Amino acid sequence: MKEIMMSPRAKELCLAIKKLGEGQLSEWALHRITGHSHGTFTAARQELCRDSILELTHKGRKPLYHLLVELDDD
């Protein structure tokens, strides 16, 4: 499998999304698991969307997270 390059903060966010299960997740829960500030969280999320690792859509005002790649937990 091809190695996916991403920053440590982006990897932490991916693993948190995987742990909580994709779909409608609160930013607060993701902050709690990763320990990221709002700015770091936003930068990591933008990096993942830019690199086509994460798809972010909205249902009303609620964000829906969907990982587009399989991740190892290491």
N, CA, C and O atoms as a Tripos MOL2 file, in Angstrom:
@<TRIPOS>MOLECULE
protein
  296   295    74     0     0
PROTEIN
NO_CHARGES

@<TRIPOS>ATOM
      1 N           0.8380   -1.1800    0.0000 N.3       1 MET1
      2 CA          0.0000    0.0000    0.0000 C.3       1 MET1
      3 C           0.8830    1.2440    0.0000 C.2       1 MET1
      4 O           1.9220    1.2620    0.6610 O.2       1 MET1
      5 N           0.4870    2.2770   -0.7280 N.am      2 LYS2
      6 CA          1.2460    3.5100   -0.8340 C.3       2 LYS2
      7 C           1.2420    4.2700    0.4870 C.2       2 LYS2
      8 O           0.2090    4.4000    1.1430 O.2       2 LYS2
      9 N           2.4100    4.7660    0.8600 N.am      3 GLU3
     10 CA          2.5560    5.5630    2.0770 C.3       3 GLU3
     11 C           1.9050    6.9290    1.8640 C.2       3 GLU3
     12 O           2.1910    7.6010    0.8730 O.2       3 GLU3
     13 N           1.0520    7.3360    2.7660 N.am      4 ILE4
     14 CA          0.3970    8.6400    2.6750 C.3       4 ILE4
     15 C           1.1680    9.6090    3.5590 C.2       4 ILE4
     16 O           1.3300    9.3850    4.7590 O.2       4 ILE4
     17 N           1.6380   10.6820    2.9500 N.am      5 MET5
     18 CA          2.4030   11.6850    3.6950 C.3       5 MET5
     19 C           1.4510   12.7550    4.2250 C.2       5 MET5
     20 O           0.6670   13.3350    3.4740 O.2       5 MET5
     21 N           1.5330   13.0050    5.5280 N.am      6 MET6
     22 CA          0.7430   14.0740    6.1410 C.3       6 MET6
     23 C           1.4390   14.5200    7.4070 C.2       6 MET6
     24 O           2.2600   13.7950    7.9680 O.2       6 MET6
     25 N           1.1130   15.6980    7.8450 N.am      7 SER7
     26 CA          1.7150   16.2370    9.0620 C.3       7 SER7
     27 C           1.2200   15.4440   10.2750 C.2       7 SER7
     28 O           0.1840   14.7830   10.2100 O.2       7 SER7
     29 N           1.9660   15.5150   11.3760 N.am      8 PRO8
     30 CA          1.5230   14.8260   12.5990 C.3       8 PRO8
     31 C           0.1450   15.2850   13.0680 C.2       8 PRO8
     32 O          -0.6530   14.4710   13.5310 O.2       8 PRO8
     33 N          -0.1370   16.5730   12.9540 N.am      9 ARG9
     34 CA         -1.4480   17.0840   13.3920 C.3       9 ARG9
     35 C          -2.5740   16.5360   12.5250 C.2       9 ARG9
     36 O          -3.6630   16.2480   13.0220 O.2       9 ARG9
     37 N          -2.3060   16.3910   11.2170 N.am     10 ALA10
     38 CA         -3.3160   15.8380   10.3140 C.3      10 ALA10
     39 C          -3.5420   14.3590   10.6100 C.2      10 ALA10
     40 O          -4.6770   13.8830   10.5790 O.2      10 ALA10
     41 N          -2.4650   13.6330   10.8970 N.am     11 LYS11
     42 CA         -2.5980   12.2130   11.2200 C.3      11 LYS11
     43 C          -3.4030   12.0240   12.5080 C.2      11 LYS11
     44 O          -4.2510   11.1350   12.5870 O.2      11 LYS11
     45 N          -3.1360   12.8610   13.5150 N.am     12 GLU12
     46 CA         -3.9040   12.7860   14.7630 C.3      12 GLU12
     47 C          -5.3920   13.0140   14.5080 C.2      12 GLU12
     48 O          -6.2380   12.3280   15.0820 O.2      12 GLU12
     49 N          -5.7050   13.9720   13.6500 N.am     13 LEU13
     50 CA         -7.1060   14.2510   13.3360 C.3      13 LEU13
     51 C          -7.7350   13.0720   12.6000 C.2      13 LEU13
     52 O          -8.8700   12.6960   12.8890 O.2      13 LEU13
     53 N          -7.0090   12.4910   11.6560 N.am     14 CYS14
     54 CA         -7.5210   11.3100   10.9330 C.3      14 CYS14
     55 C          -7.8310   10.1720   11.8960 C.2      14 CYS14
     56 O          -8.8900    9.5500   11.8150 O.2      14 CYS14
     57 N          -6.9140    9.9100   12.7930 N.am     15 LEU15
     58 CA         -7.1130    8.8100   13.7430 C.3      15 LEU15
     59 C          -8.2800    9.0940   14.6850 C.2      15 LEU15
     60 O          -9.0010    8.1770   15.0770 O.2      15 LEU15
     61 N          -8.4680   10.3690   15.0490 N.am     16 ALA16
     62 CA         -9.6040   10.7310   15.9060 C.3      16 ALA16
     63 C         -10.9220   10.5160   15.1550 C.2      16 ALA16
     64 O         -11.8860   10.0140   15.7310 O.2      16 ALA16
     65 N         -10.9660   10.8920   13.8830 N.am     17 ILE17
     66 CA        -12.1810   10.6840   13.0860 C.3      17 ILE17
     67 C         -12.4640    9.1950   12.9450 C.2      17 ILE17
     68 O         -13.6120    8.7620   13.0380 O.2      17 ILE17
     69 N         -11.4100    8.4170   12.7210 N.am     18 LYS18
     70 CA        -11.5690    6.9630   12.6020 C.3      18 LYS18
     71 C         -12.0740    6.3750   13.9190 C.2      18 LYS18
     72 O         -12.9540    5.5130   13.9180 O.2      18 LYS18
     73 N         -11.5190    6.8410   15.0420 N.am     19 LYS19
     74 CA        -11.9060    6.3250   16.3580 C.3      19 LYS19
     75 C         -13.3750    6.6170   16.6720 C.2      19 LYS19
     76 O         -14.0840    5.7570   17.1940 O.2      19 LYS19
     77 N         -13.8260    7.8260   16.3560 N.am     20 LEU20
     78 CA        -15.2040    8.2190   16.6580 C.3      20 LEU20
     79 C         -16.2020    7.6640   15.6540 C.2      20 LEU20
     80 O         -17.4090    7.6620   15.9000 O.2      20 LEU20
     81 N         -15.6950    7.1940   14.5270 N.am     21 GLY21
     82 CA        -16.5960    6.7320   13.4820 C.3      21 GLY21
     83 C         -16.9580    7.9150   12.6090 C.2      21 GLY21
     84 O         -17.2940    8.9870   13.1140 O.2      21 GLY21
     85 N         -16.8930    7.7320   11.3380 N.am     22 GLU22
     86 CA        -17.1430    8.8360   10.4160 C.3      22 GLU22
     87 C         -18.5960    9.3030   10.5190 C.2      22 GLU22
     88 O         -19.4300    8.6490   11.1450 O.2      22 GLU22
     89 N         -18.8710   10.4080    9.9130 N.am     23 GLY23
     90 CA        -20.2220   10.9470    9.8910 C.3      23 GLY23
     91 C         -20.2860   12.2590   10.6250 C.2      23 GLY23
     92 O         -19.3430   13.0480   10.5810 O.2      23 GLY23
     93 N         -21.3880   12.4980   11.3000 N.am     24 GLN24
     94 CA        -21.5990   13.7620   11.9930 C.3      24 GLN24
     95 C         -20.8330   13.7450   13.3130 C.2      24 GLN24
     96 O         -21.2000   13.0390   14.2520 O.2      24 GLN24
     97 N         -19.7710   14.5300   13.3660 N.am     25 LEU25
     98 CA        -18.9330   14.5990   14.5620 C.3      25 LEU25
     99 C         -18.8460   16.0370   15.0270 C.2      25 LEU25
    100 O         -18.8120   16.9600   14.2140 O.2      25 LEU25
    101 N         -18.8100   16.2230   16.3210 N.am     26 SER26
    102 CA        -18.6800   17.5870   16.8320 C.3      26 SER26
    103 C         -17.1990   17.9710   16.8750 C.2      26 SER26
    104 O         -16.3310   17.1590   17.1920 O.2      26 SER26
    105 N         -16.9490   19.2270   16.5470 N.am     27 GLU27
    106 CA        -15.5790   19.7350   16.6040 C.3      27 GLU27
    107 C         -15.0420   19.6150   18.0260 C.2      27 GLU27
    108 O         -13.8570   19.3470   18.2250 O.2      27 GLU27
    109 N         -15.9020   19.8110   19.0000 N.am     28 TRP28
    110 CA        -15.4940   19.7230   20.3970 C.3      28 TRP28
    111 C         -14.9390   18.3320   20.7270 C.2      28 TRP28
    112 O         -13.9160   18.2190   21.4020 O.2      28 TRP28
    113 N         -15.6030   17.2840   20.2590 N.am     29 ALA29
    114 CA        -15.1290   15.9220   20.5210 C.3      29 ALA29
    115 C         -13.7840   15.6830   19.8580 C.2      29 ALA29
    116 O         -12.9150   15.0310   20.4370 O.2      29 ALA29
    117 N         -13.6020   16.2030   18.6540 N.am     30 LEU30
    118 CA        -12.3210   16.0410   17.9650 C.3      30 LEU30
    119 C         -11.2190   16.8300   18.6730 C.2      30 LEU30
    120 O         -10.0860   16.3580   18.7650 O.2      30 LEU30
    121 N         -11.5400   18.0310   19.1760 N.am     31 HIS31
    122 CA        -10.5710   18.8120   19.9590 C.3      31 HIS31
    123 C         -10.1550   18.0300   21.2050 C.2      31 HIS31
    124 O          -8.9740   17.9690   21.5440 O.2      31 HIS31
    125 N         -11.1290   17.4390   21.8760 N.am     32 ARG32
    126 CA        -10.8650   16.7130   23.1200 C.3      32 ARG32
    127 C          -9.9170   15.5420   22.8860 C.2      32 ARG32
    128 O          -9.0050   15.3170   23.6810 O.2      32 ARG32
    129 N         -10.1230   14.7970   21.8070 N.am     33 ILE33
    130 CA         -9.2820   13.6310   21.5330 C.3      33 ILE33
    131 C          -7.8830   14.0380   21.0820 C.2      33 ILE33
    132 O          -6.8920   13.4570   21.5250 O.2      33 ILE33
    133 N          -7.8000   15.0430   20.1940 N.am     34 THR34
    134 CA         -6.5020   15.4200   19.6320 C.3      34 THR34
    135 C          -5.7260   16.3850   20.5140 C.2      34 THR34
    136 O          -4.4950   16.3990   20.4890 O.2      34 THR34
    137 N          -6.4380   17.1930   21.2940 N.am     35 GLY35
    138 CA         -5.7790   18.2270   22.0850 C.3      35 GLY35
    139 C          -5.4130   19.4410   21.2510 C.2      35 GLY35
    140 O          -4.6950   20.3210   21.7270 O.2      35 GLY35
    141 N          -5.8960   19.5080   20.0050 N.am     36 HIS36
    142 CA         -5.5870   20.6280   19.1150 C.3      36 HIS36
    143 C          -6.3800   21.8710   19.4970 C.2      36 HIS36
    144 O          -7.5180   21.7900   19.9580 O.2      36 HIS36
    145 N          -5.7460   23.0210   19.2920 N.am     37 SER37
    146 CA         -6.4680   24.2840   19.3970 C.3      37 SER37
    147 C          -7.3600   24.4180   18.1680 C.2      37 SER37
    148 O          -7.2620   23.6230   17.2330 O.2      37 SER37
    149 N          -8.2210   25.4140   18.1730 N.am     38 HIS38
    150 CA         -9.1120   25.6010   17.0180 C.3      38 HIS38
    151 C          -8.3050   25.8550   15.7420 C.2      38 HIS38
    152 O          -8.6270   25.3070   14.6870 O.2      38 HIS38
    153 N          -7.2700   26.6750   15.8310 N.am     39 GLY39
    154 CA         -6.4510   26.9850   14.6640 C.3      39 GLY39
    155 C          -5.7250   25.7650   14.1110 C.2      39 GLY39
    156 O          -5.6800   25.5590   12.8980 O.2      39 GLY39
    157 N          -5.1600   24.9640   14.9970 N.am     40 THR40
    158 CA         -4.4590   23.7460   14.5750 C.3      40 THR40
    159 C          -5.4330   22.7590   13.9740 C.2      40 THR40
    160 O          -5.1330   22.1260   12.9610 O.2      40 THR40
    161 N          -6.5970   22.6200   14.5870 N.am     41 PHE41
    162 CA         -7.6300   21.7340   14.0710 C.3      41 PHE41
    163 C          -8.0430   22.1490   12.6570 C.2      41 PHE41
    164 O          -8.1460   21.3090   11.7620 O.2      41 PHE41
    165 N          -8.2760   23.4390   12.4660 N.am     42 THR42
    166 CA         -8.6940   23.9460   11.1610 C.3      42 THR42
    167 C          -7.6110   23.7260   10.1150 C.2      42 THR42
    168 O          -7.9160   23.3300    8.9900 O.2      42 THR42
    169 N          -6.3490   23.9760   10.4640 N.am     43 ALA43
    170 CA         -5.2440   23.7710    9.5260 C.3      43 ALA43
    171 C          -5.1170   22.2940    9.1420 C.2      43 ALA43
    172 O          -4.8920   21.9700    7.9760 O.2      43 ALA43
    173 N          -5.2600   21.4060   10.1200 N.am     44 ALA44
    174 CA         -5.1770   19.9690    9.8420 C.3      44 ALA44
    175 C          -6.3260   19.5240    8.9420 C.2      44 ALA44
    176 O          -6.1240   18.7470    8.0100 O.2      44 ALA44
    177 N          -7.5160   20.0120    9.2180 N.am     45 ARG45
    178 CA         -8.6790   19.6690    8.4060 C.3      45 ARG45
    179 C          -8.5140   20.1760    6.9760 C.2      45 ARG45
    180 O          -8.8480   19.4650    6.0280 O.2      45 ARG45
    181 N          -8.0070   21.3850    6.8110 N.am     46 GLN46
    182 CA         -7.7670   21.9340    5.4760 C.3      46 GLN46
    183 C          -6.7200   21.1100    4.7210 C.2      46 GLN46
    184 O          -6.8690   20.8540    3.5260 O.2      46 GLN46
    185 N          -5.6690   20.7000    5.4200 N.am     47 GLU47
    186 CA         -4.6290   19.8710    4.8030 C.3      47 GLU47
    187 C          -5.2180   18.5570    4.3010 C.2      47 GLU47
    188 O          -4.9270   18.1360    3.1810 O.2      47 GLU47
    189 N          -6.0380   17.9110    5.1120 N.am     48 LEU48
    190 CA         -6.6280   16.6280    4.7300 C.3      48 LEU48
    191 C          -7.5890   16.7770    3.5510 C.2      48 LEU48
    192 O          -7.6170   15.9270    2.6620 O.2      48 LEU48
    193 N          -8.3680   17.8430    3.5420 N.am     49 CYS49
    194 CA         -9.2880   18.0740    2.4180 C.3      49 CYS49
    195 C          -8.5010   18.3980    1.1500 C.2      49 CYS49
    196 O          -8.8300   17.8960    0.0750 O.2      49 CYS49
    197 N          -7.4820   19.2180    1.2620 N.am     50 ARG50
    198 CA         -6.6570   19.6040    0.1100 C.3      50 ARG50
    199 C          -5.9920   18.3950   -0.5330 C.2      50 ARG50
    200 O          -5.8830   18.3210   -1.7570 O.2      50 ARG50
    201 N          -5.5460   17.4460    0.2920 N.am     51 ASP51
    202 CA         -4.8360   16.2610   -0.1910 C.3      51 ASP51
    203 C          -5.7720   15.1010   -0.5140 C.2      51 ASP51
    204 O          -5.3100   13.9840   -0.7480 O.2      51 ASP51
    205 N          -7.0770   15.3490   -0.5280 N.am     52 SER52
    206 CA         -8.1070   14.3470   -0.8620 C.3      52 SER52
    207 C          -8.0560   13.1250    0.0570 C.2      52 SER52
    208 O          -8.2460   11.9910   -0.3830 O.2      52 SER52
    209 N          -7.8000   13.3760    1.3270 N.am     53 ILE53
    210 CA         -7.8080   12.3220    2.3400 C.3      53 ILE53
    211 C          -9.1290   12.3510    3.1060 C.2      53 ILE53
    212 O          -9.6110   11.3220    3.5800 O.2      53 ILE53
    213 N          -9.7010   13.5420    3.2180 N.am     54 LEU54
    214 CA        -10.9390   13.7550    3.9690 C.3      54 LEU54
    215 C         -11.9390   14.4890    3.0900 C.2      54 LEU54
    216 O         -11.5980   15.4400    2.3870 O.2      54 LEU54
    217 N         -13.1740   14.0270    3.1470 N.am     55 GLU55
    218 CA        -14.2680   14.7420    2.4920 C.3      55 GLU55
    219 C         -15.1280   15.3490    3.5940 C.2      55 GLU55
    220 O         -15.6030   14.6490    4.4880 O.2      55 GLU55
    221 N         -15.3170   16.6520    3.5140 N.am     56 LEU56
    222 CA        -16.1150   17.3670    4.5050 C.3      56 LEU56
    223 C         -17.3340   17.9550    3.8010 C.2      56 LEU56
    224 O         -17.2100   18.7810    2.8970 O.2      56 LEU56
    225 N         -18.4990   17.5180    4.2270 N.am     57 THR57
    226 CA        -19.7470   18.0660    3.7070 C.3      57 THR57
    227 C         -20.5680   18.5430    4.8910 C.2      57 THR57
    228 O         -20.1690   18.3610    6.0410 O.2      57 THR57
    229 N         -21.6890   19.1400    4.6230 N.am     58 HIS58
    230 CA        -22.5460   19.6310    5.7000 C.3      58 HIS58
    231 C         -23.9790   19.1940    5.4750 C.2      58 HIS58
    232 O         -24.4810   19.1880    4.3520 O.2      58 HIS58
    233 N         -24.6150   18.8320    6.5570 N.am     59 LYS59
    234 CA        -26.0520   18.5570    6.5660 C.3      59 LYS59
    235 C         -26.6510   19.6650    7.4270 C.2      59 LYS59
    236 O         -26.5830   19.6240    8.6550 O.2      59 LYS59
    237 N         -27.2300   20.6400    6.7670 N.am     60 GLY60
    238 CA        -27.6250   21.8470    7.4850 C.3      60 GLY60
    239 C         -26.3500   22.5550    7.9100 C.2      60 GLY60
    240 O         -25.5200   22.9010    7.0680 O.2      60 GLY60
    241 N         -26.1900   22.7710    9.1970 N.am     61 ARG61
    242 CA        -24.9570   23.3850    9.7100 C.3      61 ARG61
    243 C         -24.0190   22.3540   10.3180 C.2      61 ARG61
    244 O         -22.9260   22.7100   10.7610 O.2      61 ARG61
    245 N         -24.4160   21.0870   10.3520 N.am     62 LYS62
    246 CA        -23.6150   20.0410   10.9860 C.3      62 LYS62
    247 C         -22.5960   19.4670    9.9980 C.2      62 LYS62
    248 O         -22.9670   19.0590    8.8970 O.2      62 LYS62
    249 N         -21.3040   19.4320   10.3860 N.am     63 PRO63
    250 CA        -20.2970   18.8690    9.4840 C.3      63 PRO63
    251 C         -20.3570   17.3400    9.4600 C.2      63 PRO63
    252 O         -20.5730   16.6960   10.4860 O.2      63 PRO63
    253 N         -20.1620   16.7850    8.2820 N.am     64 LEU64
    254 CA        -20.0870   15.3350    8.0930 C.3      64 LEU64
    255 C         -18.6840   15.0000    7.5910 C.2      64 LEU64
    256 O         -18.2380   15.5390    6.5780 O.2      64 LEU64
    257 N         -17.9970   14.1170    8.2960 N.am     65 TYR65
    258 CA        -16.6260   13.7500    7.9680 C.3      65 TYR65
    259 C         -16.6010   12.3590    7.3500 C.2      65 TYR65
    260 O         -17.2190   11.4220    7.8560 O.2      65 TYR65
    261 N         -15.8720   12.2480    6.2420 N.am     66 HIS66
    262 CA        -15.7330   10.9480    5.5740 C.3      66 HIS66
    263 C         -14.2870   10.8070    5.0990 C.2      66 HIS66
    264 O         -13.8170   11.5890    4.2730 O.2      66 HIS66
    265 N         -13.5840    9.7930    5.6340 N.am     67 LEU67
    266 CA        -12.2120    9.5230    5.2150 C.3      67 LEU67
    267 C         -12.2280    8.8130    3.8670 C.2      67 LEU67
    268 O         -12.9830    7.8600    3.6720 O.2      67 LEU67
    269 N         -11.4050    9.2720    2.9490 N.am     68 LEU68
    270 CA        -11.3670    8.7100    1.6000 C.3      68 LEU68
    271 C         -10.2600    7.6730    1.4210 C.2      68 LEU68
    272 O         -10.1280    7.0940    0.3430 O.2      68 LEU68
    273 N          -9.4650    7.4330    2.4630 N.am     69 VAL69
    274 CA         -8.3800    6.4640    2.4130 C.3      69 VAL69
    275 C          -8.4330    5.5810    3.6470 C.2      69 VAL69
    276 O          -8.9950    5.9710    4.6700 O.2      69 VAL69
    277 N          -7.8530    4.3980    3.5550 N.am     70 GLU70
    278 CA         -7.7260    3.5060    4.7120 C.3      70 GLU70
    279 C          -6.4710    3.8880    5.4770 C.2      70 GLU70
    280 O          -5.4240    4.1090    4.8680 O.2      70 GLU70
    281 N          -6.5550    3.9700    6.7940 N.am     71 LEU71
    282 CA         -5.4220    4.3420    7.6280 C.3      71 LEU71
    283 C          -5.0500    3.1930    8.5550 C.2      71 LEU71
    284 O          -5.9060    2.4520    9.0390 O.2      71 LEU71
    285 N          -3.7560    3.0720    8.7840 N.am     72 ASP72
    286 CA         -3.2680    2.1700    9.8280 C.3      72 ASP72
    287 C          -3.2520    2.9490   11.1260 C.2      72 ASP72
    288 O          -3.1380    4.1750   11.1120 O.2      72 ASP72
    289 N          -3.3650    2.2550   12.2500 N.am     73 ASP73
    290 CA         -3.3900    2.9310   13.5460 C.3      73 ASP73
    291 C          -2.0070    3.2400   14.1180 C.2      73 ASP73
    292 O          -1.9020    3.7670   15.2260 O.2      73 ASP73
    293 N          -0.9460    2.9200   13.3760 N.am     74 ASP74
    294 CA          0.4180    3.1290   13.9120 C.3      74 ASP74
    295 C           0.8550    4.5500   13.9530 C.2      74 ASP74
    296 O           1.9730    4.8390   14.3810 O.2      74 ASP74
@<TRIPOS>BOND
     1     1     2 1
     2     2     3 1
     3     3     4 2
     4     3     5 am
     5     5     6 1
     6     6     7 1
     7     7     8 2
     8     7     9 am
     9     9    10 1
    10    10    11 1
    11    11    12 2
    12    11    13 am
    13    13    14 1
    14    14    15 1
    15    15    16 2
    16    15    17 am
    17    17    18 1
    18    18    19 1
    19    19    20 2
    20    19    21 am
    21    21    22 1
    22    22    23 1
    23    23    24 2
    24    23    25 am
    25    25    26 1
    26    26    27 1
    27    27    28 2
    28    27    29 am
    29    29    30 1
    30    30    31 1
    31    31    32 2
    32    31    33 am
    33    33    34 1
    34    34    35 1
    35    35    36 2
    36    35    37 am
    37    37    38 1
    38    38    39 1
    39    39    40 2
    40    39    41 am
    41    41    42 1
    42    42    43 1
    43    43    44 2
    44    43    45 am
    45    45    46 1
    46    46    47 1
    47    47    48 2
    48    47    49 am
    49    49    50 1
    50    50    51 1
    51    51    52 2
    52    51    53 am
    53    53    54 1
    54    54    55 1
    55    55    56 2
    56    55    57 am
    57    57    58 1
    58    58    59 1
    59    59    60 2
    60    59    61 am
    61    61    62 1
    62    62    63 1
    63    63    64 2
    64    63    65 am
    65    65    66 1
    66    66    67 1
    67    67    68 2
    68    67    69 am
    69    69    70 1
    70    70    71 1
    71    71    72 2
    72    71    73 am
    73    73    74 1
    74    74    75 1
    75    75    76 2
    76    75    77 am
    77    77    78 1
    78    78    79 1
    79    79    80 2
    80    79    81 am
    81    81    82 1
    82    82    83 1
    83    83    84 2
    84    83    85 am
    85    85    86 1
    86    86    87 1
    87    87    88 2
    88    87    89 am
    89    89    90 1
    90    90    91 1
    91    91    92 2
    92    91    93 am
    93    93    94 1
    94    94    95 1
    95    95    96 2
    96    95    97 am
    97    97    98 1
    98    98    99 1
    99    99   100 2
   100    99   101 am
   101   101   102 1
   102   102   103 1
   103   103   104 2
   104   103   105 am
   105   105   106 1
   106   106   107 1
   107   107   108 2
   108   107   109 am
   109   109   110 1
   110   110   111 1
   111   111   112 2
   112   111   113 am
   113   113   114 1
   114   114   115 1
   115   115   116 2
   116   115   117 am
   117   117   118 1
   118   118   119 1
   119   119   120 2
   120   119   121 am
   121   121   122 1
   122   122   123 1
   123   123   124 2
   124   123   125 am
   125   125   126 1
   126   126   127 1
   127   127   128 2
   128   127   129 am
   129   129   130 1
   130   130   131 1
   131   131   132 2
   132   131   133 am
   133   133   134 1
   134   134   135 1
   135   135   136 2
   136   135   137 am
   137   137   138 1
   138   138   139 1
   139   139   140 2
   140   139   141 am
   141   141   142 1
   142   142   143 1
   143   143   144 2
   144   143   145 am
   145   145   146 1
   146   146   147 1
   147   147   148 2
   148   147   149 am
   149   149   150 1
   150   150   151 1
   151   151   152 2
   152   151   153 am
   153   153   154 1
   154   154   155 1
   155   155   156 2
   156   155   157 am
   157   157   158 1
   158   158   159 1
   159   159   160 2
   160   159   161 am
   161   161   162 1
   162   162   163 1
   163   163   164 2
   164   163   165 am
   165   165   166 1
   166   166   167 1
   167   167   168 2
   168   167   169 am
   169   169   170 1
   170   170   171 1
   171   171   172 2
   172   171   173 am
   173   173   174 1
   174   174   175 1
   175   175   176 2
   176   175   177 am
   177   177   178 1
   178   178   179 1
   179   179   180 2
   180   179   181 am
   181   181   182 1
   182   182   183 1
   183   183   184 2
   184   183   185 am
   185   185   186 1
   186   186   187 1
   187   187   188 2
   188   187   189 am
   189   189   190 1
   190   190   191 1
   191   191   192 2
   192   191   193 am
   193   193   194 1
   194   194   195 1
   195   195   196 2
   196   195   197 am
   197   197   198 1
   198   198   199 1
   199   199   200 2
   200   199   201 am
   201   201   202 1
   202   202   203 1
   203   203   204 2
   204   203   205 am
   205   205   206 1
   206   206   207 1
   207   207   208 2
   208   207   209 am
   209   209   210 1
   210   210   211 1
   211   211   212 2
   212   211   213 am
   213   213   214 1
   214   214   215 1
   215   215   216 2
   216   215   217 am
   217   217   218 1
   218   218   219 1
   219   219   220 2
   220   219   221 am
   221   221   222 1
   222   222   223 1
   223   223   224 2
   224   223   225 am
   225   225   226 1
   226   226   227 1
   227   227   228 2
   228   227   229 am
   229   229   230 1
   230   230   231 1
   231   231   232 2
   232   231   233 am
   233   233   234 1
   234   234   235 1
   235   235   236 2
   236   235   237 am
   237   237   238 1
   238   238   239 1
   239   239   240 2
   240   239   241 am
   241   241   242 1
   242   242   243 1
   243   243   244 2
   244   243   245 am
   245   245   246 1
   246   246   247 1
   247   247   248 2
   248   247   249 am
   249   249   250 1
   250   250   251 1
   251   251   252 2
   252   251   253 am
   253   253   254 1
   254   254   255 1
   255   255   256 2
   256   255   257 am
   257   257   258 1
   258   258   259 1
   259   259   260 2
   260   259   261 am
   261   261   262 1
   262   262   263 1
   263   263   264 2
   264   263   265 am
   265   265   266 1
   266   266   267 1
   267   267   268 2
   268   267   269 am
   269   269   270 1
   270   270   271 1
   271   271   272 2
   272   271   273 am
   273   273   274 1
   274   274   275 1
   275   275   276 2
   276   275   277 am
   277   277   278 1
   278   278   279 1
   279   279   280 2
   280   279   281 am
   281   281   282 1
   282   282   283 1
   283   283   284 2
   284   283   285 am
   285   285   286 1
   286   286   287 1
   287   287   288 2
   288   287   289 am
   289   289   290 1
   290   290   291 1
   291   291   292 2
   292   291   293 am
   293   293   294 1
   294   294   295 1
   295   295   296 2
@<TRIPOS>SUBSTRUCTURE
     1 MET1         2 RESIDUE 1 A MET
     2 LYS2         6 RESIDUE 1 A LYS
     3 GLU3        10 RESIDUE 1 A GLU
     4 ILE4        14 RESIDUE 1 A ILE
     5 MET5        18 RESIDUE 1 A MET
     6 MET6        22 RESIDUE 1 A MET
     7 SER7        26 RESIDUE 1 A SER
     8 PRO8        30 RESIDUE 1 A PRO
     9 ARG9        34 RESIDUE 1 A ARG
    10 ALA10       38 RESIDUE 1 A ALA
    11 LYS11       42 RESIDUE 1 A LYS
    12 GLU12       46 RESIDUE 1 A GLU
    13 LEU13       50 RESIDUE 1 A LEU
    14 CYS14       54 RESIDUE 1 A CYS
    15 LEU15       58 RESIDUE 1 A LEU
    16 ALA16       62 RESIDUE 1 A ALA
    17 ILE17       66 RESIDUE 1 A ILE
    18 LYS18       70 RESIDUE 1 A LYS
    19 LYS19       74 RESIDUE 1 A LYS
    20 LEU20       78 RESIDUE 1 A LEU
    21 GLY21       82 RESIDUE 1 A GLY
    22 GLU22       86 RESIDUE 1 A GLU
    23 GLY23       90 RESIDUE 1 A GLY
    24 GLN24       94 RESIDUE 1 A GLN
    25 LEU25       98 RESIDUE 1 A LEU
    26 SER26      102 RESIDUE 1 A SER
    27 GLU27      106 RESIDUE 1 A GLU
    28 TRP28      110 RESIDUE 1 A TRP
    29 ALA29      114 RESIDUE 1 A ALA
    30 LEU30      118 RESIDUE 1 A LEU
    31 HIS31      122 RESIDUE 1 A HIS
    32 ARG32      126 RESIDUE 1 A ARG
    33 ILE33      130 RESIDUE 1 A ILE
    34 THR34      134 RESIDUE 1 A THR
    35 GLY35      138 RESIDUE 1 A GLY
    36 HIS36      142 RESIDUE 1 A HIS
    37 SER37      146 RESIDUE 1 A SER
    38 HIS38      150 RESIDUE 1 A HIS
    39 GLY39      154 RESIDUE 1 A GLY
    40 THR40      158 RESIDUE 1 A THR
    41 PHE41      162 RESIDUE 1 A PHE
    42 THR42      166 RESIDUE 1 A THR
    43 ALA43      170 RESIDUE 1 A ALA
    44 ALA44      174 RESIDUE 1 A ALA
    45 ARG45      178 RESIDUE 1 A ARG
    46 GLN46      182 RESIDUE 1 A GLN
    47 GLU47      186 RESIDUE 1 A GLU
    48 LEU48      190 RESIDUE 1 A LEU
    49 CYS49      194 RESIDUE 1 A CYS
    50 ARG50      198 RESIDUE 1 A ARG
    51 ASP51      202 RESIDUE 1 A ASP
    52 SER52      206 RESIDUE 1 A SER
    53 ILE53      210 RESIDUE 1 A ILE
    54 LEU54      214 RESIDUE 1 A LEU
    55 GLU55      218 RESIDUE 1 A GLU
    56 LEU56      222 RESIDUE 1 A LEU
    57 THR57      226 RESIDUE 1 A THR
    58 HIS58      230 RESIDUE 1 A HIS
    59 LYS59      234 RESIDUE 1 A LYS
    60 GLY60      238 RESIDUE 1 A GLY
    61 ARG61      242 RESIDUE 1 A ARG
    62 LYS62      246 RESIDUE 1 A LYS
    63 PRO63      250 RESIDUE 1 A PRO
    64 LEU64      254 RESIDUE 1 A LEU
    65 TYR65      258 RESIDUE 1 A TYR
    66 HIS66      262 RESIDUE 1 A HIS
    67 LEU67      266 RESIDUE 1 A LEU
    68 LEU68      270 RESIDUE 1 A LEU
    69 VAL69      274 RESIDUE 1 A VAL
    70 GLU70      278 RESIDUE 1 A GLU
    71 LEU71      282 RESIDUE 1 A LEU
    72 ASP72      286 RESIDUE 1 A ASP
    73 ASP73      290 RESIDUE 1 A ASP
    74 ASP74      294 RESIDUE 1 A ASP
